[in-house]
Every structure is written in structure tokens, then in C-alpha cells.
Amino acid sequence: MADVEAKKEIIKNAIRGIPDFPHKGILFWDVTTIMLNHQAFQYSIDLFAEQYKDKKIDVVAGRCKGNGSKHRGNAEAMLGWGR
């Protein structure tokens, strides 16, 4: 299995940069492209879950906009939150 830095590099390489969006001079980072790369998507969930695995969290409440809910849901399942 890849170490943390190798996982971060795979995630970083899976994120698409869109120059001049929405305005000239802005570089928009499109993180939805992570979901096109199974390994990067899994690593992003793994690294997120690793940060919270030893915390005493029973449930996560609130609303995640966009694609954050996909990561949250997978991390919740891995960590056993909300059961």
C-alpha cells in the first residue's frame, strides 16, 4: 500500500486545473475529477477517515454541498458513524 505522501500525490494528480474560470486570471481546481480515478477517490476517503478514526464521534449532522457528501458517506461507513 502507498504511503501517505504517495497517496496525496495521486490525489493531487487527479485534480483538474481549469485556467481562467470563472474569470481571467483565476485557476479553478475541479475536485470532481477525483471520482474518475478509483485509486485517488479511495485514497481521499482513506486519508479523511484516518484523521478521525480515534475520535469519539457517534454521528455527523449537517449538510454537505456538492460532492463532499460522497466522501462523508464513505468515511462514515468506514468509521461506523451513525449506527
Secondary structure by P-SEA (a helix, b strand, c coil): cccaaaaaaaaaaabbbbcccccccbbbbbcccccccaaaaaaaaaaaaaacccccccccccccccaaaaaaaaaaaaacccc
